[in-house]
Every structure is written in structure tokens, then in C-alpha cells.
Amino acid sequence: MEITIEQLKTFPEEVTENINSLLEQLNPDAQELSVDDCKRIIENESNYFLVAKESLNRRIVGMLTFIVLNAPSGRKGLLEDLVVDKNYRGKGIGAKLINEAISKARNLGILHIDFTSNPKRVEANKLYEHLGFEKRDTNVYRIDL
């Protein structure tokens, strides 16, 4: 099985169901995305919507959103919604997605990449550390609106 990583730059409507299936695996409480939601995410110029596709049937088996933040303190990257289909985990697909985001970040002159991960996702957190990410001593704050 060969997996390719690519950036979706335009939105083919037929991927909406596939994206929602992955999103549900990431967070069962996530709100289902509409065709318009997916289009807005993929076509946003600050987003790099990366997907892992199985070469045989071109089905999306993983995804990651790499977001570029332009701040006064410099260009920064943020990773969001990294998920690999449960039937394809343990095959290096998550690492391929992250490495593609890192490559894009270097090409864009990004200073660093941040993201959060649930501590209960033990295998995922091991992967991040294996790829060179360091756990930061910081607080994450949120306000629900």
C-alpha cells in the first residue's frame, strides 16, 4: 500500500463525507462539516490542508491542517486536526503528514510550530517526541463563545 501526501488547494465536494469520517474519529463530539465549511477551510489562504491518500483508490486516510499565523513577533505555524483513519494507524502516515507540514514551514520561514495533544493519546504523543517536538511548559487557555 502506497500513501501519498498532498495539499488540497481546491475543494472537490466528494471528499466532505471522507473528511467528516476522519473528524469523527478525532473527536466524536465534533460538529459535522458542510460542503461550504470544507470549502472555506481548504481554500483559506492561511491554511494548508494536507491529506494522506491511499494510491490505489485515492481515498483520504489521514488529514492535517497547518495554519500560518502572521504575528508581530514573527511567522508561526499551528497544527490542527491531525488524524489518521483507525484502519491505517501505525503505518507512518501521521509522521508523513507532520513532516510535510514541517517542510512547508521551513520553506515559508516559519519560526516554530505549535500544537496541542491530549495526554491520553499516548502513542500519538510518543510520535511527536520522536519527530523532535518538545513538550512546552505553558498553559493553554480557552474561552467558549
QUIKA-V678300 format. One line per field, one symbol per residue. phi: phi as a letter, one per 20 degrees, with the letter a starting at -180 (. if undefined). psi: psi as a letter, one per 40 degrees, with the letter a starting at -180 (. if undefined). burial: 1 if it has 24 or more other ideal C-beta (glycine too) atoms within 12 Angstrom, else 0. A space follows every 50 residues. Layout:
BEGIN
phi: ???
psi: ???
burial: ???
END
This chain:
BEGIN
phi: .ddddbeedcdegfegffffffffffbgefffeegfgfffffeffeddee cddfffdmffdabbdddededgepfcdcdclfbdggfcfndnfgffffff fffffffemffaddadbfgfegffffgfffeofdfeebdddbced
psi: hhhihihhdihhdeedddddddddddheeihhiiddddddddeheeihhh ihhhddeehheiihhhhhhhideihiihhifhihhdeeieeedddddddd dddddddefhdihiiihhdegdddddddddeeihhigiihiihh.
burial: 00101111001000110111111011000000100001001100001111 11100000111111111100000000111111111001000011111111 110110000100111010000001001100101000000000000
END
